[in-house]
Amino acid sequence: MKKLKFTKMHGLGNNYIYVNMFEETIAEADLADLAVAVSNPYTGIGSDGMILICPSEKAPVKMRIFNNDGSEAKNCGNGLRCVAKYAYENGIVEEEEFQIETLGGLVTAKVSLNDQNNVSLVTVNMGNPILQPEQIPVKGFSGKDHVINERVTFSDHTMYMTAVSMGNPHAIFFVDNINEAPLHSLGPVIEKDAMFPDWVNAEFVESISENEMHFRVWERGSGITQACGTGACAAAVAAILNGKSEKNTDITVHLAGGDLIINWQNDGDVLMTGPAEVICTGEYLLK
Ligand SMILES: N[C@@H](CCC[C@H](N)C(=O)O)C(=O)O
């Protein structure tokens, strides 16, 4: 039986099965089904999805991310930090600062090392957020150049939405109390609403101060997860667009799995800093 070597890693509990495509081969036609199979907690390994660490012609390494329903996304913040850790610790790169190709473009990662020379924290320059409705994409706002605090209704619930793409689409809703956010009831409804032609990641955010917020996510293609790096970036951008936070300032985002530091710089780039951890390595028996 053919075996696939894997590493299970997480960023603040957002966990994926990582496959080193410098060494492994998987047919393109099998990728979506494999992501579903390995992610299954009962019959697979159990994860939020699968991430491929691939050779690239544009950078030392390329990331491809599949959600646990088999859909492929263009970006994944927690995945990028884990790919950076894997690439550095496994000798794919030797420099502490290097580029990673994603389907959404090139990003730059910088690793911080601990006393054992292992990667403890990673800062990723996630680039500029995309705010134009057609590019996010979100329908119903033609003629507008952004979607900030717009009144919308899902399942008879009226809410105020700010939409941001970090290479993947996010709908952000500010709430008074994060513990009462309708994550389970409205998350799946918002995700697949006709307003979002590519579906959307739905995020509820309680702003605590200019520098701090609580955050919960219903991820497109994966459901509730412990953390979403691109979502945390989008939430910080949304807080600034809504006058709750400021640019060029570190914002601590408290996710279910821990904290990320996000900074939307004056030059337009969004920096994300947080941990990346290896859980285990193993071999998956291919059916
Ligand atoms: N967990 C990720 C985002 C993964 C992709 C997302 N579900 C999508 O389909 O856009 C992150 O940390 O950013």
The ligand as a Gaussian input file, in Angstrom:
#p B3LYP/6-31G(d) Opt

LIG

0 1
 N       -7.444000      29.287000       8.312000
 C       -6.941000      30.113000       7.304000
 C       -7.778000      30.381000       6.094000
 C       -8.073000      29.090000       5.319000
 C       -8.850000      29.321000       4.029000
 C      -10.250000      29.823000       4.242000
 N      -11.095000      28.894000       4.947000
 C      -10.863000      30.185000       2.885000
 O      -11.515000      29.323000       2.256000
 O      -10.680000      31.308000       2.440000
 C       -6.131000      31.292000       7.810000
 O       -5.469000      31.122000       8.849000
 O       -6.089000      32.336000       7.172000

